Amino acid sequence: MTGWIKLHRKLRENPIYMNSHAVHVWIECLLRASHHRKEFYLGREKIMLNEGQFIMGRSEFAKSIGMSGSTVWFWLNQFKVDSMVDIQTIHGKGSIISVLRWSDYQVLDSIVDTGKTQNEHRMNTNNNIKKEKNDKKENNSLPDFEIFWRKYNYKIGKPDCIDYWTGKKRLKNGKQMNDEMRKKCLSVIDKYVANTHKDDTYPSRKHPKTYLYNSCWDDEIIGENTGQQPVKKFNHK
């Protein structure tokens, strides 16, 4: 059984509060009591339990809280005298214990739980909406990424590049790539590729992840309209 029970501070004013056995038995009653109406078969007999009721056997109840059966039964009968519980004996099958005034002290749990559930539902809904917006934004930008990826023609580090392109990862300047940046990047990519090289020829083409991370679409394109000839780098031994 899951869920919460509530203990009212008035319990401290009850004479049973001074006896640890009595308090233990009382709390066990609250923990066992049903929070909703239910029915089941006990042998061949159909039993209906309402809110605040539970069925017990004296020995089983006593064993579960480490007391003798006589001690448990004494306090249950004392609770009955004090109008805290009612006891209905099922001959040879145990007893149905009814916690009196159950709704006065415990029914508010369902209200609290409902409020909590509603708040959690609203939070989850907001999170889902936010996620859907992010996913939609990411999905909308992916076709443009494929254009960039094809034109850049340097097929390495694609997963990281996608994360930068879609804004999952921040750029070096701390910003997330947005539509304006993507548009600017695509507008200059043809010129950049035409004036750079993937081999050791200068100017060399940056790793695509490096290009995106450093917002290189804002850089001057070396070799553009300068008449500068590509220079082959040589390794000197």
N, C-alpha and C positions, 0 to 999 in steps of 0.2 A: 504494500500500500504506500502510495506517495502523497505528497502534499504537506500542508502546514496545519498545526493546531495553534490556538491562542490561549494564553494563560492571563486571566485578569488579575490585577493587583489585589482585588478583594479576597483572593485566596489566602493572603497573609492574615486576614482578619478571621478566617475560619479556624476553629479549634484544632482541626486535623493538621494544620500547618506545623504544629509543634511536634508531630510524630512523623518521622521519616518513612515508616512503613505505610502509613495512611496516604501520604503525599505520593509515594511511589505507585500504590494501587490506583489512585485517582488519575494520575498522569497516564498510566497504562490504559485505563478506561477511555480516556480522551483519544489516545493514539489508535485504539482499536475501533472506535465508533465509525460507522459508515458515513461518508459525506454525501451520499445520494441513495435513493431507494433502489433496492436490488432484491432478487429472489433466486433461490437455489434449492436443491434437494438435499436433505439430510436423511440418508438412507432412502426410504420410500416416501418420506414426508416432505411436502413442499413448504419451504420457509420463506416468509417475506420479511425483509429488514428495511425499516425506514431510516431516515437520517438520524444519527445519534444512537443507533442501536448496533449491537454486535452479539454474536453467540460465543459462548465459552464453556470449557470444561474446567472444573476447579483445579484438578491436578496439573493440567497443561498450562493454565494461567499462572499458577503458583511457580511452576518450574521456570517459566519464561522470565520471571523477575527475581528468581532466587529466594523465594519465601516458602513457608509451609502452607498447605492447603487450608489449614484451620485459620491462619492469620489472614489470608486473603478473604476467606468467607466471612470472618468477623467484620472486617472493614467494609465489605460490600453491603452487609446487612446494616451496618452503622450508617453508611451513605443512604440507604433506603429510609431509615428512621429520620435522617436529616433532610429528606426530600431532595437528594442529589441524584439518585438513580431509582429505577424501578426494576424488579427482578421477576421474570416469568420463567418458571421451571418447565423444561421439556423432559418428561419422565424418561430416564435412562439415556438421554442424549445431550444433556447439558442445560444451560440457562441462557435466556436472552436478556441482556442487560440494556436498559434504555437510559441514556444520560438525559436527565430532565433539563428543560430550558436550554437545550442544545442550540437552538436557533438564536437565542439571545446573545450567545458568546462566540459562536463559531461560524454562523452563516455569512458574516461579513467577509470571511476569507474569500468567498467566491467573488464578492464585489471587488476586493482588492486584486485578486488574481485576474478578474476580467479587465480591470483598468490597466493592470500591468501588461496583459496580453494585447490590449488595444494599443498601448504605447509601443510595445515591441513590434506590433503589426505595422504601425505607422513608420517606425524607424526602418523596419525591413523593406517596406514599400518605397520609402525615400531612397534607401540604398540601392534597391533594384532599379528605380527610375534613373538614378545617377549612373549606375553601371550600364543601363541600356543606352543612355545618352553617350557615354564614353565609347561603348561598343559601336554605336551608330557612327560616331565621329571617326573612329578608327577605320571602320569599314568604308566610309566615304572617301578617306584619304588613301586607301590602299591602291586603287586604280592608278592614281597619280604617281604613287611610288613605283609601280611597275614601269611607268614611262621613264622615270628617273633611272631605274635600274637598267633598263634596256639601253638608254642613251649613254649612260656613264660607262658601260661596257668594261667593268672591272669587277668580275664576279667573285667577291670574297666578303665574308662577314655579313651576310644578308640579314640574319635575325637581329643583330644589333642595329643595323641600318633601319630596319622596319621600326624598331622601338624608338629611335630618334625621330624618324619621319612622322610617326603617329602621336608623338608626345608622351609616350610611356616613360622614356628617359629624358632627362633634362640635358640641354646643350651646355657647352663650357661656360657660357654667360649666365647660366642659371635659368634660362627661359625654356619653355616648351615650344617646340616647332608648331607654328600655326598656319592658317591658310595663306596669309600674306607671305610668310617665309617660303612656303612650298611653291607658291606662284613665282616668287623672285628666283628661286633655285632653278626651276624649270625654264625660266626665261633666259638664263645665261649658260645653261649646261652644254648646249651645242657648241658655243664659242670656246668654253673651257676645254671640252674634250678635243676640239679641233686644234688647240694650241698646247696640248700636253701629250705625254707619251708614257706608255706602260713599261717600256724597257728602261735602260740606263741613260737614254737621251734626255738632255735638259731642254725645257723644263719638264720634270716628271709629274705624272698624275698621282694625286694623293690617294691613299687608301680611302674607299668610299665612306667608311665609318669616320675617318679623320676629317674628311671633307664636310660631312654633316655636323659632327660634334663641334667643329671650330667655325661654323657658319661661313664657310669659304665662298659662298655665293656673293658675299659683300666685298671680297678682295678684288684688286685689279688683276686682270688676266694677263700674265706675262707673255709677251710675244705678240699680243693682239695689236695690229696696226703699227708695229714698230719696225717691221722688216728684219727683225732679229732671226738669225738662222739657228735651227736646233744644233746643239752641241753634244756630241757623243762623249760620255765619260769613260775614261780608261783606268783600269787598275794598274798602278805602277808597282812592280815587284823589285 
